[in-house]
């Protein structure tokens, strides 16, 4: 057993933590840990630690925090409290196991708190609130609502708040909820509590610091790992879409005739080719295959399992996504971590974040990734223990014929994948989204504060949530308008003395278990086999008795559909198709689209492209030049006009709104804008008018956008407030005007 090299950081740790480090056999602390330990142990500043997965950032935070708690004494009167907040219950369970080992033999309670944790453990914390509390934002919200009268006593000795996977919270509803909860705790205990953010992917440290400590970013210390990444083995493989041997109508006719339809005859040829290649290169090792959607996860997991069964070898390929039961997901996670036999998980982003599943041999990505940050996060799962990281990306593009729309001829999926890969290699990552008002989450927090205090005033809500608080971007006019709207819709009522209380609708919402989540949770069917639940399916997806579907990597027939109890009973079957789960893709950044444009204009062929991908690259460049897109951004398409500004989704959405406001009906479709029923000359004239005039406010542009409601409580907003909120989330007037000026200059 080696002894850690002497260091001031190590010497500053509590003796119990020093012993734990010795037991790990570490020769030395990592550079990130050397910097983080004194910063956290001092307890006088907020800290962000950014390091790759398995880069030691978790220990960098836990070692000094546990040391500080142990130094306070091991009795109820002396020991303080640290709050660890995670976006995933599975990550809490994982960190609980890690902390349990770090505190073995010590009188330092470690309490996990989420929906699956026994009440006995929770009651123990409520009686003696000390040690480490591991919790999700939703469970912390529940404590604020149900134990509001004693929040001050529960958290009076709070010494640290740790936010794991910080990047997962920035720019989304849960992030605003988390910011609000942290601020509300400090208001209750009347002092500032040091915050520690942990992440593997942060594109802009200053924006991340502003998220961790709103209005105090300049005081946040940022520690970024400088450890060099290891070797990377990379390949992008290109495939042309091939229709299945039998169309759905032909397959149905064959079955009706009494003949058996082979599963492979109903699957696209390119999907079969990808699954066969995955089977060949992954079998015998541990891997992660990210399939971009739950439907794709089910399709590929089923095909890979069938190949194992056809060869009569043990099944190594298993699906993993959020709709599967906890038991099925944990079975896969345990198999990956144990590494006693080969396991490949075909998954969504559920295995992207820091659950400890050990090192995997390789990462596969089916379809273009949505963000460079996700690529970096996923790649961090491979290449540990000094081995090379391996990444394979599989891209499918449709065959080109005389009917193929011009945009598809550009092979955009391949170019997006290559652009993101080049940016990954250059160490670029998207900066976090910021600036959104998230009025839906503000509605939730208003209702929560009222529940916490049993009632409050409008001024009290403003002080707790907006003034020098997370919702500071919401002006007083919009805040007052929101309160009045909440009153008109039954969310709020007001007593004779002016106290704001829950209205009839608000009371019903707060008392429902779904209130604690700031995001929408769709209503779902429970899927069961022989009485055992295997997962859930969104209730808005059509399913009928007798239907066939693929789920949990296997094929089933729907036996019974119980609408009253929202339950579907399944039986094993030979046929099936992957169900549709819904969901939306991520927002593509301006830098990615600019990189794509440079690739179209360039001549270099990246060495990591296979022969199929090289052909697709050459075809995309040929059509880019053949369509004249190297000379103009405008393309006539019958009665429509395609505009290719090569900008990110938010800028394109804003420009589409500007053109629509100028009576050119326009919408974003992938990498381009489609202006309906017009001409190139008309679009160019509209752009000149936009460039020359005073621009309407973003909220005025948003008023012309349909289907703006997308967050949980948007239904309670009137169109004016919804437009204000939408504009803050999805419009960037400055970026759009830069595009307008560029397009006008190129005419």
Secondary structure, DSSP 8 states (H G I E B T S, - for coil): -------HHHHHS-HHHHHHHHHHT-SS--HHHHHHHHHHHH-SS-EEEE--TTSSHHHHHHHHHHHHHHHT-SSTTT--EEEEE-S-HHHHHHHHHHHHHHTTTSS--EEEESTTS-HHHHHHHHHS--EEEEE-HHHHHHHHHHSGGGHHHHSTTEEEEEESSGGGTTTSHHHHHHHHHHHHHHHHHTS--EEEEEES--S-HHHHHHHHTTT-GGG-EEEE-------EEEEEEEEE----SS-HHHHHHHHHTT----GGGGS-HHHHHHHHHHHHHHTTS-EEEE-SSHHHHHHHHHHHHHHHHHTT----EEEE-TTB-HHHHHHHHHHHHH-SS--EEEESGGGTS------BSEEEEES--S-HHHHHHHHTTBS-TT--EEEEEEEEE----TTS-HHHHT-HHHHHHHHHHHHHHTT-----------HHHHHHHHHHHHHHHT-B-HHHHHHHHTTTSTTTTS-HHHHHHHHHHHHHTTSEEE-TTS-EEE-HHHHHHHTSGGGG-SS----EEEEEETTEEEEEEETTS---TT-EEEETTEEEEEEEEETTTTEEEEEE-S---B-----------HHHHHHHHHHHH-----TTB-HHHHHHHHHHHHHHHHTTTTT-SEEEETTEEEE-----HHHHHHHHHHHHHTT--EEEETTEEEE-S--HHHHHHHHHHHHHS----HHHHHTT-S----STTGGGS-HHHHHHHHHHHH--HHHHHHHHHHHHHH-
